[in-house]
Amino acid sequence: MTVSTTTRPVTPVGILAAELAEISARLDATDGVGEDLRARLRRASALAGGLDPYVSACTTPESPALRALAARTAAEDWGDHGSAPQLEQEMLSGHVEGQALKLLVHLGRARRVLDVGMFTGYSSLAMAEALPADGTVVACEVDAHVAGIARECFDASPDGHKITVRVAPAADTLAELAAAGERFDLVFLDADKGGYLGYLQQVLDGDLLTEHGVVCVDNTLMQGQPWCGSTPNGDAVAAFNRAVADDPRVEQALLPVRDGLTILRRV
């Protein structure tokens, strides 16, 4: 396996920074462009390109176990992943979002967490690290191969024993948990975008959320596609965001953390 050291930009700010850097480089190579315009574009490029590194530098560093999990994910040859070719290393939640989830677990004094769409387990392990010794994470993943990668990493972590992995379609697992009367203090949705609204309805209607519980939803800015372009995922996230905004049962805030993190609670 070869560790990939480069990732494509997958956040609105990252995409904007890449666009500005390319435009700035082209203008620098073009005759007849005023120095004032070149300088302003270079400042705009630096402003956008420096934001994510600055945010990361000012955030508590990730644990050795999370760093190892991120490296293991980067080492995987995702281009040769025949069973689910849509998977890619950029699906990892990553350092800043992982730390944000850890803080939410701490602040809410959560003891039981549900992770819907685990991938290789970064978010599950980050939240497990913030749980008390008897806390638990139930992690849903439909792909057995990535679930195997996650289990390898959990086994190498002192907090991995808190995580139970359920390999099945998320809707099936949510239905089973609801039927069993399971409830959670924090639910993290990061599965297929077309299923977001259905998963949220299952959480709310199935009474899977404790009285003071919160739901965190990843990728609710979806690379800017909800307002700048039409793709199936962008359309699904736009529909989800509209439905949440119109749902009188909840209140929410969409935070520009990485690719968008919506935090909501039942009112």
C-alpha positions in Angstrom: 0.0 0.0 0.0 1.1 3.6 -0.7 0.1 6.4 1.5 -1.5 9.2 -0.4 -0.3 12.6 0.7 -2.6 14.6 -1.4 -6.4 15.0 -1.3 -8.7 16.9 -3.5 -10.5 19.9 -1.9 -14.0 18.8 -0.7 -15.1 21.8 1.3 -16.5 25.1 0.0 -13.5 27.0 1.4 -11.0 24.5 0.0 -12.6 24.6 -3.5 -12.7 28.4 -3.4 -9.0 28.5 -2.4 -8.0 26.2 -5.2 -10.0 28.2 -7.7 -8.5 31.5 -6.5 -4.9 30.1 -6.6 -5.3 28.9 -10.2 -6.8 32.2 -11.3 -4.1 34.2 -9.5 -1.4 32.0 -11.2 -2.9 32.5 -14.6 -3.2 36.3 -14.2 0.5 36.5 -13.0 1.4 34.8 -16.3 -0.8 37.2 -18.4 0.5 40.4 -19.8 -1.5 43.6 -19.5 -3.0 42.9 -16.0 -2.5 45.7 -13.5 -0.4 45.1 -10.5 -3.2 46.3 -8.2 -5.6 43.6 -9.5 -2.8 40.9 -9.2 -2.1 42.0 -5.6 -5.8 41.9 -4.6 -6.3 38.5 -6.1 -3.2 37.2 -4.3 -4.6 38.5 -1.0 -7.9 36.9 -1.7 -6.2 33.6 -2.5 -4.1 33.8 0.7 -7.2 34.6 2.7 -9.1 31.6 1.5 -6.1 29.2 1.3 -4.9 30.0 4.8 -8.2 29.5 6.6 -8.4 25.8 7.0 -4.7 25.4 8.0 -5.1 28.2 10.6 -8.3 26.6 12.0 -6.5 23.3 12.2 -3.4 24.8 13.9 -5.6 26.5 16.5 -7.6 23.2 17.3 -6.5 20.6 19.9 -4.3 18.1 18.1 -5.8 14.6 17.3 -4.8 11.6 19.4 -2.1 9.1 18.2 -4.9 6.6 17.6 -6.9 9.0 15.4 -3.7 10.1 13.5 -3.0 6.4 12.9 -6.6 5.8 11.7 -6.3 8.8 9.2 -3.0 7.4 7.9 -4.5 3.9 7.5 -7.4 5.4 5.5 -5.0 7.4 3.3 -3.0 4.2 2.7 -6.0 2.3 1.3 -6.2 2.0 -2.5 -9.7 3.4 -2.9 -9.4 3.3 -6.7 -9.3 -0.5 -6.5 -12.3 -0.8 -4.2 -14.5 -2.8 -6.4 -17.5 -3.4 -4.1 -18.2 0.3 -3.6 -16.2 2.4 -6.1 -17.7 5.7 -4.8 -15.7 5.5 -1.6 -12.6 7.8 -1.2 -10.3 8.9 1.6 -11.8 12.4 1.6 -14.9 10.9 3.3 -13.0 10.9 6.5 -14.4 13.5 9.0 -10.9 14.6 9.9 -9.2 16.5 12.7 -11.2 19.7 13.2 -14.6 18.1 12.9 -13.6 15.1 15.0 -12.5 17.5 17.8 -15.8 19.4 17.4 -17.7 16.1 17.9 -15.5 15.3 21.0 -16.4 18.6 22.5 -20.1 18.1 21.9 -19.9 14.7 23.6 -18.2 16.3 26.6 -20.5 19.3 26.8 -23.6 17.2 26.5 -22.2 14.7 29.0 -23.2 12.0 26.5 -23.0 8.4 27.5 -24.5 6.8 24.4 -23.7 7.8 20.8 -25.1 6.6 17.5 -22.9 7.1 14.4 -24.8 6.6 11.1 -22.3 6.1 8.3 -19.1 5.2 10.1 -16.7 4.8 7.0 -13.3 3.9 8.5 -14.3 5.0 11.9 -12.7 8.4 12.5 -15.8 10.1 13.9 -16.7 7.0 16.0 -13.3 6.8 17.6 -13.2 10.6 18.2 -16.5 10.5 20.1 -15.5 7.3 21.9 -12.4 9.1 23.2 -14.7 11.7 24.8 -17.1 9.2 26.4 -16.7 8.0 30.0 -15.3 4.5 30.6 -18.8 3.0 30.5 -19.9 5.0 27.5 -20.8 3.3 24.2 -20.9 4.1 20.5 -23.1 2.2 18.1 -21.6 2.6 14.6 -23.6 1.8 11.5 -21.7 0.9 8.3 -23.1 -0.8 5.1 -19.7 -1.7 3.6 -18.0 -4.7 5.3 -14.5 -3.8 3.9 -14.3 -0.4 5.5 -15.9 -1.8 8.6 -13.0 -4.2 8.8 -10.5 -1.3 8.5 -12.3 0.5 11.3 -12.2 -2.5 13.5 -8.4 -2.9 13.0 -8.0 0.7 14.1 -10.4 0.4 17.1 -8.5 -2.7 18.3 -5.3 -0.6 18.4 -6.9 2.2 20.5 -7.5 2.2 24.3 -11.0 3.5 23.6 -12.0 1.2 20.7 -13.7 -1.2 23.1 -16.5 1.3 23.6 -17.6 1.0 19.9 -20.0 -1.7 18.5 -20.1 -1.9 14.7 -23.3 -2.9 13.0 -22.7 -3.8 9.3 -26.1 -3.5 7.5 -28.1 -0.8 5.7 -28.5 2.0 8.1 -32.3 2.1 7.8 -32.4 -1.5 8.9 -30.2 -0.9 11.9 -32.1 2.2 13.0 -35.4 0.2 12.8 -33.9 -2.6 15.0 -32.6 -0.1 17.5 -35.9 1.7 17.7 -37.7 -1.7 18.1 -35.3 -2.5 21.0 -36.1 0.8 22.8 -32.5 2.0 22.4 -31.9 5.8 22.9 -28.9 8.0 22.3 -27.6 11.3 23.7 -25.9 12.2 20.4 -26.6 11.0 16.9 -24.1 11.7 14.1 -25.5 11.4 10.5 -22.8 11.0 7.8 -24.2 8.3 5.5 -25.6 8.4 1.9 -26.9 11.9 1.3 -30.1 10.7 -0.4 -31.0 8.9 2.8 -30.4 11.8 5.2 -34.0 12.9 5.6 -35.3 9.3 6.1 -32.6 8.6 8.7 -33.5 11.8 10.6 -37.2 10.9 10.5 -36.3 7.4 11.9 -34.3 9.0 14.7 -37.1 11.5 15.7 -40.2 9.3 15.0 -38.5 6.1 16.4 -37.7 8.0 19.7 -34.0 7.2 19.3 -33.0 10.5 20.8 -33.0 11.2 24.5 -34.9 14.2 25.9 -31.8 16.5 25.8 -30.1 14.7 22.9 -28.7 16.4 19.8 -28.3 15.3 16.2 -25.2 16.4 14.2 -25.4 16.1 10.4 -22.3 16.2 8.3 -21.7 17.6 4.8 -24.7 20.0 4.9 -22.8 22.5 2.8 -21.9 19.7 0.3 -19.1 21.5 -1.4 -21.3 24.4 -2.2 -23.6 22.3 -4.5 -26.9 23.2 -2.7 -26.5 26.8 -3.9 -23.9 26.7 -6.8 -24.6 23.6 -8.8 -26.9 20.7 -9.3 -25.8 17.1 -8.5 -27.7 14.3 -7.0 -25.9 14.7 -3.6 -26.2 18.5 -3.7 -30.0 18.2 -4.5 -30.5 15.7 -1.7 -28.6 17.9 0.8 -30.6 21.0 -0.3 -33.8 19.1 0.1 -32.7 17.9 3.6 -31.7 21.4 4.7 -35.1 22.8 3.5 -37.0 20.1 5.3 -35.1 20.7 8.6 -35.6 24.4 8.3 -39.4 23.9 7.8 -39.7 21.2 10.6 -41.3 22.8 13.7 -40.2 19.9 15.9 -36.5 21.0 15.8 -34.3 24.0 16.1 -30.9 24.0 14.3 -27.7 25.8 13.3 -25.7 25.1 10.2 -22.0 25.7 11.1 -19.3 26.1 8.4 -17.1 23.5 9.9 -15.3 21.6 7.2 -18.1 20.7 4.6 -20.9 21.9 6.9 -22.1 20.6 10.2 -25.7 21.0 11.2 -26.5 20.6 14.9 -30.2 20.2 15.8 -32.3 19.3 18.8 -36.0 18.6 19.4 -37.9 21.5 20.8 
